[in-house]
Amino acid sequence: VPAIEIFIKEFTTSLGLKFKLIKEVRKIEIGKGISLEVYRIFQETISNVLCKSATSLLTVKIADNTDSYFIEILDDAPGQNEVTFFESNSIRIVGLYERVKNFGGNLQISSDHYSGLKVVLSIPKNEIQ
């Protein structure tokens, strides 16, 4: 969580982009290897969203339930749908799915014409030792 906060501060400063961070969990208890993968997935997702969207606000929510941690990224730029996002980022998206699969996680990407793109990364707690 601290690395994601630092990343958000740096992006806010360098691009003037607004981020809204919602933390429902203080700490994500995962190993260093998985932690690095999660950070890289987060970075790549933000990069993909910014390349293909005219967003002015990115909301990042970090939460958990009994089984998993979740990192949700939502932009406020309507009009980009999953097909456009996948077509324009196909190689990058495949890489994201491969990284997530390495630790048993899940990646969901959704959108519609009136709301922004939503990306949810789930990290199973039972895979993390």
C-alpha positions as CSV (number, residue, x, y, z in Angstrom):
1,V,0.0,0.0,0.0
2,P,2.8,2.5,0.7
3,A,4.4,1.9,-2.7
4,I,1.1,2.6,-4.4
5,E,0.6,5.8,-2.4
6,I,4.1,7.0,-3.5
7,F,3.3,6.1,-7.1
8,I,0.1,8.1,-6.9
9,K,1.9,11.1,-5.4
10,E,4.5,11.1,-8.1
11,F,2.0,10.8,-10.9
12,T,-0.1,13.6,-9.4
13,T,2.9,15.8,-9.3
14,S,4.3,15.0,-12.7
15,L,1.1,14.9,-14.7
16,G,-1.2,17.1,-12.7
17,L,-3.7,14.2,-12.7
18,K,-6.1,13.9,-9.8
19,F,-6.2,10.6,-7.9
20,K,-8.7,9.6,-5.2
21,L,-7.3,6.9,-2.9
22,I,-9.7,4.9,-0.9
23,K,-8.0,2.6,1.6
24,E,-10.2,0.1,3.4
25,V,-7.2,-1.9,4.5
26,R,-4.0,-0.5,6.0
27,K,-1.7,-3.2,4.9
28,I,-1.7,-6.0,2.4
29,E,0.1,-9.0,3.8
30,I,1.9,-10.6,0.9
31,G,5.4,-11.8,0.1
32,K,8.0,-9.7,-1.6
33,G,7.7,-11.5,-4.9
34,I,4.0,-11.2,-5.1
35,S,4.2,-7.6,-3.8
36,L,6.5,-6.7,-6.7
37,E,4.2,-8.3,-9.2
38,V,1.1,-6.5,-7.8
39,Y,3.0,-3.2,-8.0
40,R,4.0,-3.8,-11.6
41,I,0.5,-4.8,-12.5
42,F,-0.8,-1.6,-10.9
43,Q,1.8,0.5,-12.8
44,E,1.0,-1.1,-16.1
45,T,-2.7,-0.7,-15.6
46,I,-2.4,3.0,-14.8
47,S,-0.2,3.5,-17.8
48,N,-2.6,1.7,-20.1
49,V,-5.6,3.7,-18.8
50,L,-3.7,7.0,-19.2
51,C,-2.6,6.2,-22.7
52,K,-6.1,5.5,-24.0
53,S,-8.3,7.7,-22.0
54,A,-9.0,11.4,-21.4
55,T,-9.5,10.9,-17.7
56,S,-9.2,13.8,-15.2
57,L,-9.7,11.6,-12.1
58,L,-8.5,8.1,-11.3
59,T,-10.0,6.5,-8.3
60,V,-7.9,3.7,-6.6
61,K,-9.6,1.6,-4.0
62,I,-7.7,-0.9,-1.8
63,A,-9.9,-3.3,0.1
64,D,-10.3,-6.9,1.2
65,N,-12.7,-9.6,2.3
66,T,-12.1,-12.9,4.0
67,D,-10.6,-14.5,0.9
68,S,-8.9,-11.8,-1.1
69,Y,-7.4,-8.4,-1.3
70,F,-8.7,-6.1,-4.1
71,I,-7.2,-3.2,-5.9
72,E,-9.8,-1.4,-8.0
73,I,-8.9,1.3,-10.5
74,L,-11.7,3.5,-12.1
75,D,-11.3,6.3,-14.5
76,D,-13.9,9.0,-15.1
77,A,-13.6,9.1,-18.9
78,P,-16.7,7.7,-20.5
79,G,-16.6,6.2,-24.0
80,Q,-13.8,3.7,-23.7
81,N,-15.0,0.2,-23.7
82,E,-13.3,-3.1,-23.0
83,V,-13.0,-3.9,-26.7
84,T,-11.2,-0.7,-27.5
85,F,-9.0,-1.1,-24.4
86,F,-8.1,-4.7,-25.3
87,E,-7.5,-3.9,-29.0
88,S,-5.3,-0.9,-28.3
89,N,-3.3,-2.7,-25.6
90,S,-3.5,-6.3,-26.6
91,I,0.1,-7.3,-25.9
92,R,0.2,-5.3,-22.6
93,I,-3.1,-6.9,-21.5
94,V,-1.9,-10.4,-22.2
95,G,1.2,-9.6,-20.0
96,L,-1.1,-8.4,-17.2
97,Y,-3.1,-11.5,-17.3
98,E,0.0,-13.7,-17.2
99,R,1.4,-11.8,-14.2
100,V,-1.9,-12.2,-12.3
101,K,-2.1,-15.9,-13.2
102,N,1.4,-16.5,-11.7
103,F,0.0,-15.9,-8.2
104,G,-3.5,-17.3,-8.6
105,G,-5.1,-13.8,-8.8
106,N,-7.9,-12.5,-11.1
107,L,-8.1,-9.4,-13.3
108,Q,-11.4,-8.0,-14.4
109,I,-11.8,-5.2,-16.9
110,S,-15.1,-3.6,-17.6
111,S,-16.7,-0.4,-18.9
112,D,-19.7,1.0,-20.7
113,H,-20.3,4.1,-22.7
114,Y,-21.4,6.3,-19.8
115,S,-18.9,5.3,-17.1
116,G,-15.2,5.0,-17.1
117,L,-13.0,2.0,-17.4
118,K,-12.9,-0.2,-14.3
119,V,-10.1,-2.6,-13.6
120,V,-10.2,-4.9,-10.5
121,L,-7.2,-6.9,-9.4
122,S,-7.9,-9.6,-6.8
123,I,-5.1,-11.3,-4.8
124,P,-6.2,-14.4,-3.0
125,K,-5.1,-14.5,0.6
126,N,-4.7,-18.3,0.6
127,E,-2.0,-18.2,-2.1
128,I,0.1,-15.8,0.0
129,Q,2.5,-17.4,2.4
